Amino acid sequence: MFRNMDSKTPLPVTGSLLAFIGSAHTALGVVIWATGREQTELAFWFTAFGVAAVGFGIAVIETERTRGYVPAPILAAIAVLTAFGIAFEPVSGFLTVLLPLAIGVRGWLRHRRIATVPAG
């Protein structure tokens, strides 16, 4: 795998997981549409949100590479979306987003800890 030499992180895990989840969501949406097991509108939105998740994951990858961590506002947006999804449908794919969220929060906390340690 090619690595961006200006990257501040060896592997942007949070964004990569979000892009993977979005890819799986998109593939599953196509399967739902192709089999005709659900309404066309449901398959459309399922697939469309998968594509949007891939785009969001790629944006998070770039942010992780630039900063070395995922900033709090992005993590908050992921947390709110995940909480809304879990509240709406508790046993769903939204549970998978808890993993990249936890990894992102861990990286953000690590960055905060390093940033607050006085030099000297």
WOGIUR-V726090 format. One record per residue. N is the residue number from 0. RES is the residue in three letters. NEAR is the number of other ideal C-beta (glycine too) atoms within 10 Angstrom. Layout:
BEGIN
n->{N N}
res->{RES RES}
near->{NEAR NEAR}
END
This chain:
BEGIN
n->{0 1 2 3 4 5 6 7 8 9 10 11 12 13 14 15 16 17 18 19 20 21 22 23 24 25 26 27 28 29 30 31 32 33 34 35 36 37 38 39 40 41 42 43 44 45 46 47 48 49 50 51 52 53 54 55 56 57 58 59 60 61 62 63 64 65 66 67 68 69 70 71 72 73 74 75 76 77 78 79 80 81 82 83 84 85 86 87 88 89 90 91 92 93 94 95 96 97 98 99 100 101 102 103 104 105 106 107 108 109 110 111 112 113 114 115 116 117 118 119}
res->{MET PHE ARG ASN MET ASP SER LYS THR PRO LEU PRO VAL THR GLY SER LEU LEU ALA PHE ILE GLY SER ALA HIS THR ALA LEU GLY VAL VAL ILE TRP ALA THR GLY ARG GLU GLN THR GLU LEU ALA PHE TRP PHE THR ALA PHE GLY VAL ALA ALA VAL GLY PHE GLY ILE ALA VAL ILE GLU THR GLU ARG THR ARG GLY TYR VAL PRO ALA PRO ILE LEU ALA ALA ILE ALA VAL LEU THR ALA PHE GLY ILE ALA PHE GLU PRO VAL SER GLY PHE LEU THR VAL LEU LEU PRO LEU ALA ILE GLY VAL ARG GLY TRP LEU ARG HIS ARG ARG ILE ALA THR VAL PRO ALA GLY}
near->{3 4 10 12 5 7 15 13 19 9 13 27 19 29 24 17 20 28 21 15 21 20 15 15 21 19 12 15 21 14 13 18 17 9 9 9 10 12 11 10 8 13 20 13 12 19 19 13 16 21 14 13 22 19 13 20 22 16 14 25 23 14 18 24 18 14 15 16 25 28 14 14 8 20 20 10 11 21 16 10 15 17 13 11 15 15 9 9 11 9 7 11 16 18 13 16 21 13 14 24 20 12 15 27 17 14 20 18 11 12 17 12 9 10 8 7 8 4 3 3}
END
